[in-house]
Amino acid sequence: MLNNISLGRYYPANSFLHNTDPRVKTILYMVYLVAIFMIKEPVSIGILALIIFLQLFMGKISPSVLWSTVKPMIPLALFIFLINVFTIKEGNVLFSWKIITITGYGLGRAAIMAVRLIFLIISTSILLTLTTTPLKMSDALESLFSPLSVIKVPVHEMAMMMSIALRFIPTLAAETDKIMKAQQSRGADYDTGSFINKIRGYLTVLIPLFVSSFRRADELAVAMDARCYRGGKGRTKLNPLKLKLKDVLCGIMFTLLAALVIIIDIALR
């Protein structure tokens, strides 16, 4: 069900990754984002998978939580796989029928693109949402982009908006699930009928969801205004971020591992 989706949710645990400085994890996420989109060889993909599972172990994240994160993205990964299989015409032809042509190179490229998406979702969850609270994520983004405030960029407000957006992903998923159950109890059908009928059926979910989202946004704005929220200027923090030696060592270790994967991938081409 939609309320079982862990994307955007914080997974409470007392682990090494949970206690790592969120600024380090944000930088590591950017490093691994580059690594994910640079690698092409199966060996380097396998090594990167081992590193990701090491991060999973260090975060004490259960396989069920990881699966609930990846599962909603499988249809999208399959769609990306099929699009690449049917559009890439380079390489040895494995199958050809009318306008459909499948090549060995196309299959390889399609598999890499699908794996990249899955790795991207897992890395985002492990390094950011599952092991970092929205408040800490907001503090980390504000700290990392604080130099932009010199040129009048509203860093604090942007970081706050991003953290609120991440926080409301599971809330909106739960709200969608509740609306769908309410509509199904009234006779709505989302699984049968033509494609047009399914689209019409989902309109009965989207409209109440938009109304609920605007209502929640208005309630949040009133709550922030009642607490005299006026932006980041002059505000202090109850728990300011402090960079420790273990955080630096963690960042260096995983950065070197990512660099090693990229070097291996380049050497194998």
N, C-alpha and C positions, 0 to 999 in steps of 0.2 A: 504494500500500500504506500501512498505518497508520504504518510507520516513516518515511514520507516527510512526515508532517504536521509543519509547522514551528511550530504553535501551542504556545507555552510554551518554545520553544528560543531560545537565544542565537545570533545570527548574527555571528560575529567579523569585524570590519572596522575600518579606521582612518578613521573619518568624523567629520564635525562633530557629528552626533547621538550617536554612540558616546562622544564625549569631553565631551558636555554633562553638567552636574551632574544626577544622577538625581532630585533633589528638584524641579528645574525641570521636568523631563519629566513627573513625576507630577502637578504642578500643571497643566501644559499639558493633560495627558490629561483631568483633571477639567473644564477649561475647554471642551475640544472635545467632551466628553461632553454638556455642557449645550447647546452649539451644535448638535450632531447631532440632539438631541431637540426643539429649538426650531424649526428651519427647516422650511418647508413648500413654498416656491416652487421651481420648476425652476431658475431663474436662480441662486438662492442655493445650491442643491444642486450645481450645476455649479461655482460658485466654490469651494465647500468641497472638491470633488473635486480641483480644481487645487492647492489648498493641501496636501492630503494627498499628492498626487504630488510636490510640492515637498519635503515631508518625506521621502518615499521616496528622492528624488534625494540629499538631504543625508545620508541614512543609508547610501547606497551599497548598497542592498538590491536584489538581482537580481529581475527579473520572475518567474522560476521559483519563488523563495522566497515571493514575494507570492501567487502562484497556489496554492502548496501550503498557504498559510494560509487562503485564501478558499474553496478547493474543498470542504473538508468541511462548510462552512456553507451551501453552495448549497441542499441539500435542505431545511434548516430555513428559509432565506429563501423558498424556493418554497412551503413549507407555510404560512408567515405570509402570503404574498401571496394564496394561495387562500382561506385563512380570512377575510381581510378582504374579498376580492372577493365571497364568497358571503354575508357577514353584513351588510355595509353596504348599505342599501336607499335611501339618499338620492341625489338628483340625477336626471338624465335616464336613463330605462331604455334600455339598449342591447340587452339580450337577456332574454327571459323564457320559461321553460318549466317548467310545474308549480310546484314550490316553489323553483326556481332563478331568481333575478333578478340581473342584472348591470347596474350603473349606471356612468355616466361618472365620477361622484364616487368611487364605490367602487374603480374601477380606479386612479384617481389616488392615493387614500389607501393602497391596497394596495402600489402601487409605491414610495411614500415609506417605508412601514414596512419593506419588504424592503431598500431602499437604506440605511436607517438601520442595520439589522443588519450589512450588509456594511461600512459605514463604521466601525461600532463595532469590528468585528473587526480591520480594517486599522489603525485608530488605536491599539488596544491593542497590536498587534504592533509597529508602528513606534516608538511612544513608550516602550513598556515592555519587552516580552519580547525582541524581536529586537536591540535596541540597548543593553540593560542586563542585566548579569549578575545572577543571583539574589542574590548577596552584596551588590552595590550597591543593588539594589532593597530588600533588607532594611534596609540602613543608611539609605536615603532615607525609608522609612516610619517607622522608629524616630525619625529626626530630626524629621520633620514632626509626628508625634503625641506627641513627648516631653512637651509641656505636660500631657497627660492623666495622666502619671505622678504628678502632684501629688495626684490623687484616687484613687491606688492602682490605676490601670489598668495591667495588665502589657503595656506597649507593646512591649518587646523580644521577649517570648515570642510575641506576636501577629504581629509582623513576621517573626520567624523561621519560624513556621508557614506564613505566606503564601508566603514565598520557597521553602520546601521543597515546598509544594504545586505551585508553578509549575515547579520543577525536575523534579518527578516526572511531569509530564504527558507529555513525550516518552518517558520511561522506561516508563511504563505502556502507551503506544501501541505501543512496540516489543515489549513483553512480550505484549500482546494479539495482535499479528501473528504472533509466534513460536508461541503456543498454537494459533491458528487453523490455521497450516500443519501443526503436529503432528497436530491432530485430522483435518485433511483427508487427511493421509497414511494415517490409520487408517479412512478411508471416510466421514468426516463431510461433510454437504452443507448449505451455508448459502444456496444460491441457488434451489433448486427445492423443490417441495412446497407444502403449504398454509401459511397464516400460523402456525397452531398448531405445525406441525412445525418451522418456522423458529425459533420461540421456544424450542422444546425443544432445537434444535440449538445455539442460542447459550448455553443453560444449561451446555453442556459447555465453554464458554469462560469464563463468568463465575465459576464455582466455582474453577477453577485460578487465575484472575486474582486473586480475593479472597485465596486462600491465599498466592500469591506476594506480594501487596501487604502482608499482615500480616507475612510473613517479612522483607521488606525494611524495614518499619517497625521491627521488633524489632532487626534488624542495625544500623540507623541509631541507635537508642536506645542500644545497647551501645557503639557507636563513640563517640558523644557522651559517654557516661558514662566511658569509658576515657580520654578526653581532659579529664576533670574539668570538663565543662561544667556550670555552675551558674546560668545565667541572665545577665541583662545587668548586674546590679549590680556595680560595680567593675571591669568589663571595659574594656580599652583596645582600640584599633583600629590595625592595621598601616598602613592607608591611610585616614585620616580624610577625610571629604568637605570640600572647600574651594570656596566659591562664588566664581567669577571674573566679571570684567566681561562677557566674551563670553556667559556663561551668563545673566546678567541681561538683556543686550540681546536674546538669543534668546527669552527668556521674554516680554519686552515686545513684540517684533515679532509673534510668533505669537498673543499675546493680543489685540493690536490687530486682527490679521487676522480672528480669530474674532468679535470685536465688530463688525467691519465687515460680516461675513456676516450676523450677526443683524440689524443695522440695515437692511441692504438687503432682507432677507426681510420685516421688519416694514413697510418702506416700500412693498413690492410687493403687500401684501395688500389 
